[in-house]
Amino acid sequence: MELIAPYLIACLLLVVAGVAKALRPAGTARALADLVPLGPGGLAVLVRWGSVLEVALGVVALVFPRPVTAAAVAAVYAAFVVVVAVVRARGGATASCGCFGAVDTPATGLHLVIDAGLAVSAAVVAVSASAGGTIVSLLGHQPMDGLPLVFLSGVGAWLSILAMGRLADLRAARRLTGVTFGVAE
């Protein structure tokens, strides 16, 4: 199946980000404040329930990489692209997406690219996946029973978290301090 590794990364990120947002919904609630007309308390409840659904989708889509689950993952990442784009366009001190439960992680262009890439990979999997496939059957057709695929997907998810979260924090800190290290922006 084409693009299965980025699809697995997308599923893993849904689980990690969903758990983080369920535990700390304030950042995401703040990012959604202009998009969803609820008060802060209502937004926090909405974010928590949405996070539970995000985790559930991530787990189900990971275990059952089928057309329907992959299409749902693609739709969620397409929605993430829209939200991150709106947050970036809004700019200023509130330009945080809250994706991993952090209140002040800025939404970056790299975040948009990653989300768009994951949306496309999930769409490709939706088109090419078997209607009755499971992660076990998928891994059974991979070299070494899928161990390299699982390892690389885990590393890819970790690197994506670093790129969307920690790298964004470092870039924002660098801008605040005015330190450029000789790098042209």
C-alpha positions in Angstrom: 0.0 0.0 0.0 1.4 3.3 -1.0 2.2 6.0 1.6 1.4 3.7 4.5 4.3 5.0 6.7 3.0 8.7 6.6 -0.5 7.3 7.2 0.7 5.4 10.3 2.5 8.6 11.5 -0.8 10.5 11.0 -2.7 8.0 13.2 0.0 8.1 15.9 -0.1 11.9 15.9 -3.9 11.8 16.3 -3.5 9.7 19.4 -0.6 11.7 21.0 -2.2 15.1 20.2 -5.6 13.9 21.3 -4.4 12.8 24.7 -2.4 16.0 25.1 -5.5 18.2 24.2 -7.7 16.1 26.5 -5.4 16.8 29.4 -4.8 20.4 28.6 -7.6 21.9 26.4 -6.8 25.6 27.0 -4.4 26.1 24.1 -6.8 24.5 21.5 -9.8 26.3 23.0 -7.9 29.6 22.6 -7.0 28.8 19.0 -10.7 28.0 18.2 -12.2 31.0 20.1 -12.6 33.0 16.8 -13.9 30.0 14.9 -16.4 28.5 17.3 -18.9 30.8 19.1 -18.8 29.3 22.5 -17.5 30.7 25.8 -14.2 29.5 27.2 -15.9 26.8 29.4 -17.9 25.5 26.4 -14.9 25.4 24.2 -12.9 23.5 26.8 -15.6 20.8 26.9 -15.8 20.8 23.1 -12.0 20.4 22.9 -12.0 17.5 25.4 -14.8 15.6 23.6 -13.1 16.3 20.3 -9.9 15.0 21.7 -11.5 11.8 22.8 -12.9 11.3 19.3 -9.4 12.2 17.9 -7.8 9.5 20.0 -10.5 7.0 19.1 -10.1 7.7 15.4 -6.3 7.4 15.6 -6.5 4.0 17.3 -9.2 2.6 15.0 -7.5 3.9 11.9 -4.2 2.5 13.0 -5.7 -0.9 13.8 -8.0 -1.0 10.7 -6.3 0.9 7.8 -9.3 0.7 5.5 -10.8 3.1 3.0 -13.4 4.6 5.5 -11.0 5.1 8.4 -8.3 6.5 6.1 -10.8 8.9 4.5 -11.8 10.1 8.0 -8.1 10.6 8.9 -7.7 12.6 5.6 -10.7 14.8 6.4 -9.4 15.5 10.0 -6.0 16.5 8.7 -7.6 18.7 6.0 -9.6 20.4 8.8 -6.3 20.8 10.7 -4.8 22.6 7.6 -7.7 25.0 7.6 -7.5 25.7 11.3 -3.7 26.2 11.3 -4.0 28.5 8.2 -6.7 30.6 10.0 -4.6 30.8 13.2 -1.5 31.8 11.1 -3.5 34.5 9.3 -4.8 35.8 12.6 -1.2 36.2 13.7 -0.1 38.0 16.8 0.3 36.6 20.3 -2.7 34.3 19.8 -1.2 32.5 16.8 -1.0 29.2 18.6 -2.8 26.1 17.4 -2.7 24.2 20.7 -2.2 21.0 18.9 -0.2 19.2 21.5 -1.9 20.8 24.5 0.6 23.8 24.7 -0.9 27.2 25.0 1.8 29.1 23.3 3.2 26.9 20.5 3.0 29.0 17.3 1.4 27.7 14.2 4.1 27.6 11.5 4.3 27.1 7.8 6.0 23.8 8.5 3.0 22.7 10.5 0.8 23.5 7.5 3.1 21.4 5.2 3.1 18.5 7.6 -0.7 18.5 8.1 -1.2 18.8 4.3 1.2 15.9 3.6 -0.5 13.7 6.2 -3.9 14.6 4.7 -2.7 13.6 1.2 -1.1 10.3 2.4 -4.3 9.4 4.2 -6.3 10.1 1.1 -4.0 7.9 -1.0 -4.4 5.1 1.6 -8.2 5.6 1.4 -8.1 4.9 -2.3 -5.7 2.0 -2.2 -6.5 0.2 1.1 -8.2 -3.1 1.3 -11.7 -3.0 2.7 -11.0 -5.8 5.1 -7.4 -4.9 6.1 -5.9 -4.8 9.5 -2.6 -3.6 10.8 -1.6 -7.3 11.4 -2.3 -8.3 7.8 -0.6 -5.1 6.6 2.6 -5.8 8.7 2.6 -9.4 7.6 3.3 -8.3 4.0 6.2 -6.1 5.1 9.9 -7.1 5.4 10.7 -8.5 8.9 7.0 -8.6 9.7 6.8 -4.8 9.6 9.3 -4.1 12.3 11.2 -1.5 10.3 7.9 0.1 9.2 6.7 0.4 12.8 10.0 1.7 14.0 10.3 4.3 11.2 6.6 5.4 11.7 7.3 5.9 15.4 10.4 8.0 14.6 8.5 9.9 12.0 5.8 10.7 14.5 8.3 11.8 17.1 10.1 14.0 14.5 6.8 15.5 13.5 6.0 16.4 17.1 9.4 18.0 17.4 8.9 20.0 14.1 5.4 21.2 15.0 6.0 21.9 18.6 9.6 22.3 19.8 11.0 23.7 16.6 8.2 26.3 16.5 9.0 27.2 20.1 12.7 27.7 19.3 11.9 29.8 16.3 9.5 32.0 18.4 12.1 32.3 21.1 14.8 33.3 18.6 12.5 36.0 17.2 11.8 37.4 20.7 15.4 37.6 21.6 16.6 38.9 18.2 19.2 36.1 18.0 19.7 35.1 14.4 23.0 33.0 14.5 23.8 34.4 11.0 20.8 32.8 9.5 18.8 34.8 7.0 15.1 34.7 7.5 
